[in-house]
Amino acid sequence: MPAVTPYERAMTFMRSAFDRLNLSETEKDLLGKPQNIINSTVRFKLDTGKEASFPAYRVQYNNARGPYKGGIRYHPEADIEEVKALAALMAIKCAVVKIPFGGAKGGIQVDPKKLSKGELERMSRTYVTVIADSIGPDIDVPAPDVNTTPQIMAWMRDEFEKTKKVYAPALITGKPLAYGGSLGRDKSTARGGFFLLQELAKIEAINLEDARVAVQGFGNAGSEIATFLHDAGATIVAVSDSQGGIYCKNGLDPIRIHKYKQKTGSVRGQYCKGSVCDIERMKLDETETISNEDLLTIDCDILIPAALDNVITSKNAKDIKAKIILELANGPIAPEADEMLAKRGVTVVPDVLANAGGVTVSYFEWVQGRSGNRWTADRVDHDLRRIMLQAFDDVRTEARRKGLSLREAAFNVAVGRIIETMRVRGWVG
């Protein structure tokens, strides 16, 4: 039996919303597939002088509510099915938080860690020339994603401006501050998720200072939310990255872990060099190494998957001990696992809401680029909190009104908003 693709998993949630909202066949057809797919290849010179080529994509899912919006990821598994799934989720995400964007996503199937800085720049600039006719501040606004950075966004904006002979500060978001970026963008995904956890804790009468938290994935979003929660008094009992993780029932210091990760490339860097670990030191600190799979079933109150998709499946969902799961990653829970967790009473704050802080501050950056104004960090933080909490309230209201999970409610809200706009625009009757 062939494996279920990321796109099929995403569409499971989408089609369920179509049925709950009684959409017409025309509406289902229009919102049930991408509007445009750029399927190409990037070719560029390696430092050796040889030519390299990698599959490259840009999927523009739906632009009923505004320009397409979505990140660009560099990853060996960023194939067309994954990029289509992420583009669909972006359309939903933007509608959940009610910002005037549609959904898109881009990707190159490459391991960027094997490229030099010069090779990375040449590949990034080439990618922009491939998609240049299909992007723009009023058409499609890219952003960073897995393995892409503000510097890469700067190269892309620069190449677009050279190619098109235009000035386009609103073309792309997630740029360096010196080249039109926004204050607060680097921490926005985690910050938005943290605001939701604070609000959920208030609603559920949970004291965050008593909460034990496990974070899978210690990139930007994972490390930042671990720090926010640590500063709020929560106990971070486990963290992991692609090389594995560490666990301490008495709590870990995410700031120290982040420093060691920057120095050694691993969250285990304080204790281990490669696969060799200082066992005595770990015993003194009551710390042990764990796998990424182990982390998901650690005894904790809040679990935060902040890495890649499809990590919680029907195989391990029954062993999840957390009562709250905040999806900072895109698509970390498979549909069948989502049902199992709902039946067990686990509160899942879905990705299309939980990690929408990133695209929300991207929207702020786009607005600043178009207007020429620069917002203060306080304004960014204030408006991010307002938008995230309003979206949370909208989703919770829909969930209570119709007896749905937060994910089902989020898809209801988003699909309803997209369809309403499509009707007003005359796309459907």
N, C-alpha and C positions, 0 to 999 in steps of 0.2 A: 504494500500500500504506500503510495507516494506521500512524502511529508507535506504537511499543511504549510503553505507559504505565509510570510508575514502579511501580505496583502489579503489573503483569504481570512486570516484571523481578524484583521481590522474590519473587513467587510461583514463579518459575523455580527459585530456590534452595530454597524451601520444599518444593516438590513433588518435587524430586530427593531431598531427605531422606526424604520420605514413602516413596518407592520403595525407597531403601536400607534403611529400617527395616521394610519389609513391613507397613505399617499397613493396617488393615482399611478398607473403603470408608466405614464409619461414622466412624472416627477421622479419615480424610482430610477428610470432609465437615465435621466439627465444628471442626477446626483449620485448614481451608482457606478460611475466610471470617470476616469480622468478626461478633461477636455483636450489636453494636448500632451504628447510625450516626445521629448527630444532624446533620441537614442543614437549615440555617436561614439567616437573614439578620440581620445586626446593623444597626439603624437608630439614628442619633444626630444631634444638631445640630452643624453646623459653626459656626465662629466668626461666619460671615456671617448665621446664623439659618436657613439652608437645611438641609434634611434630607439626610443621606448614607446610603447603604445598600451593604453589601458581603456577598458570600456567606461564610458561617461554618460551620465543621464541628467535630465531635468524634467520632472513630471509636474505639470501644471494642472491641479485637480479641479478647482472650481474658483471662479472670480466673480460670483454674483454679488458679493458684499464689498468688493474692493480689489485692488491689485493682488495678484498671487503673492504669497509670502511663505518663506521657508528656508531652512538652512541647507548647507552643502557639507556632506561628510566624505572623508577619505577613509575607506576601510575595505579590506579584502572581501567582506561579505555584503558590501553596499551594491547588491545587484538590482535589477529593475523591479523585482517583486518587493524588495525592502523599500526602495525609494517610492514606489507607488503607495505602499501602506503609510509611510510617513507623510506623504503629500495629503492623503485623505484625512489623516489625523490632524494635520495642520489646519485644514479647512474647518474641522469641528472645533479645534482649540480656539481659533480666532473668533468664532461665533459664540463660544461659551463665555469668553470674557468681553464680548461685544465690542471688539475693535474692528475698524473698517478694512479688513483684509480678507482675501480668500486663502487657499492653501496650495502650497507647492513644496517640492523638495528636490535637492540635487545630490549627486554622488559620483565618485570615481572609485572603481574597484581596484584599489591599490593599498599597499602597506606603506604609508608615508615615512615610517621609521627607517625604511631602507633607502630613502632618498637623501641626498645632501641638501643643504639650504638652497643652493643654486638650482638644483633639479626640481625642488619643490616649487620654487618661484616660476621657473619656466613652465611647469605643468599647470600651475594655477592661472598664469596669464593665458596659456593656450586654451584652457577650459572656457575662460570668459569669451575669447574670440569665437568659440564654437556656439555659445548660446547668446551672443551679443544682440542679435536681431530679435530675441524673444524676451529680453529683460529691460528694465528701465523703471524710474521712480513711479510711473503711473501704470506700469504693465506687470512687473514681477520684481520683487525686492528680496534678493538673497540675504543670507546671514551665516554666521559660523555654526558648526555642528560638531559631531565627533571628529577629532583630529584636525580641525581647522581653527584658526586663530585670528585675532585682530590684525596681525601682520599679513596674513593671507588675504583677508578682506581688503586691506590697503592695496596690495598688489592688484587685486581684481578691479577695484574701483579705478586705479590708475590706468590699467590696460583698457578698460571700457572707455574712459575719457579720451585716451589717445586714439583708440579705434574709431570712435564716433565723433571725435572733435567737439566734445561738449563738456560743460561743467556739471557734474552730477553728484552733489553731496548726499542726496537722498536715494541714490541707486541701491546702496547696500548698507546693512546695519551690522553692529558688532565691530566697528572700526576702532582704531586707536584714537584716544582723545585728541591727539595732535592733528588728526585728519578727519574730524567731524564726528567722532564717537560721542556717546552720552555717558555722563557720570552715572554710576550705579549699574551699568549694563553687565559688568563682569560678575556681579553677585545676584543678579536679578532672578534667575531660576530658583536658586536656593532661598532667596529672600521671600519670593512669592509663596513657596511651599511652607516656609516657616510661619508666615502670617496665617495660613490655613490651619496649621497645627495649633497655633495659639488659640484661634477661634474655636476649633474643635474641642480642645482641652477645656475651654470655658463652657461650651455647650454640654459636654459630657461630665463636667465637674471633676476633671482630671488635673492633678497638680503636676505640671511638667517637671518640677524638682524631684518628684518621686519616680519619674519615667525612666525606664531602661531602653536604650535605643541601639539598633544595629543598622549599619549603613553599608550596603553592597555597592562598591564603586567609589573610588576616592579621587575622581577627577575634580573639575571645577565645582560642579553642583554638589557632589557628595561631600567634599571636604568643607565647603562653605556651610552647608546645612548642619553638619556635625558640629562646627564651631558655633553657629547660632544657638543650637540646642544646648551645647556645653555651657555657653555663657548664660543661658537661661536657667541653668541648674540641673539639667537632665544628665543622666549617666550614660555615656557612650560605651557600651559593653563590647562592641565588635565593629571592626571596619575591614574592608578588603579592597583589593584592586585586581588586575588581571593575573598577578602572580600569586594570589592567595591572600590570607588575612590573619588578623590576630584577635584574640578574645581575652578579656579580663573582667570578671564579674564585679570587681570594685571600681571599674571605670578606666577609660583611656583618655589621654589628653590629645585632642585632634590637632591642636596647634603644633605640638611637638612632633606628632606623626607626620604632619604636612612638611615640616622642615626636613625630617629624615627622608621623606619620599623625594623631595626636591634634590637632596644630596645623593641618594642611592638609587632612586627610581622605583622604590617599593615601600609599602606601608610597614613591611617587616624590617626595614632598614636599620632600626634602632637595635635590633637583636640578631639579624641575619645578614650574611654575605652570600648571595646566591642561595643554595640549598643548605648551607652550613650555618647553624644557629647556636648562639650562646645559651645553652640550656640552663646553666646555673643562674645567669642574669635573669632569664625569664622566670625561673622559680622564685627568685627574690621579689620580682614584681608581680608574681601570681598571674603571669601571662602565658598563653599558649598559642601555637599556630593552628589555624583552621583553614579549610578550603572555602571557596566561594559557595559551594553547595551547602556546607555545614552552616555557614552564616545565616542562610535563609531560615533554618529551623532552630536557631539559637533561642533560648528562653529570654524573651524580651517583650516589652509592651508595644513598642513602635518599630516597625520594620520599614526601611527606606531603600528599595531597589533603585540605584542611581547609575546603573551601568547599561547593559544591552537588553534586548527584548527576549521574551519567552523563557525567562528563568524560573518562573513559578508555573508548574504544569500539574496535570492530574496525578503525576507520580509523587510530587512532594507537597502538594497543597494540604493534604491531610495532616502533615507533620508541622505545619506552620503554627507557632505558638503565639505570635503577636496578635493583639486585638485590633491594632490599627496598622494599615499599610498605606504609605504615601508614595505614589509612583512618580519619582523624579525622572526615571528613564521612560522612554517611549515603548509602550507595549510589553512591559515585563511579565504580565500575567496572561496566560492563555485563556481563551473563552471558557473551556470546560473547568479550569481551575477557578475562574472567577465565580462560576455557579457554586462550586464546592465551598468556597470561602464565604459567599453570601449566606448559604444554608447554615454555616457554622456561626454566623453572627459577627464575622470579622468585618470591620469598617474599612473599605478600600476607597481612598481618595484617588480618583482615576487620573491617569496621565494628562488627559485633555483639559483638566482643571489644575492638577497639582503642579505641573511644570510650565504652566502658561505665563509665569512671571517673566520668562525670557523673551517671549514674543511681545509681551505687553511693553516692556522697556525698549524693545526694538521699534515698536510703534512710536514711542516717545522720541527715539532717535530720528526716525523718519520725519516726524513733525518738525523737529528742530532743524533738520537738513533742508526742509522745504521752506521754512520761515526765516532761517538765518539766526534765530535766537538760541541762546544756551541756557538750559535749565539748571537750577541748583540741585545738589544732591538731596536736600530736604524736599524739594518739590517732586523729584523723581520718586523718592521713598513714599511720600504722602499719597501721590496719585496711584502708585502701584498697590499700596495697601487698600485704598478705596475701591479700585477695580477688582482686585482679587476677592475681597470680602463681599462685594455686591454679587459677583459671579457665584460665590459659594452659597450665598443666600438664595439666589435664583434656582440653583441646582437642588438645594435642600428643600425648598418650597415645592418644587416639582416632584421630588422623591416622596415627600409626605403626602402630597395631594393624590398621587397615583399608586402609592405603595411600591415604589421602585428602589433599586440600589442607587447609590450616587452615580455610578457609571451609566446606568440606564437613563437616569434623569438628565445627566449632562448631555448625552446623545440626543435625547428628546428636545432639550432646550436648543441645542445647536442646530439640529436638522430643521426644527420648526422655524428658526430665524432665517436660515438659508432659503428654505422653501418660500417663506413669506416675501423675501426680497425678490426671488425669481418670479413670483406671481405678480408683484408690483411692477417689475420690469417687463412683464408680458412674455417671459420665456415659457411659462406654462399657463394654462387656463384657470 
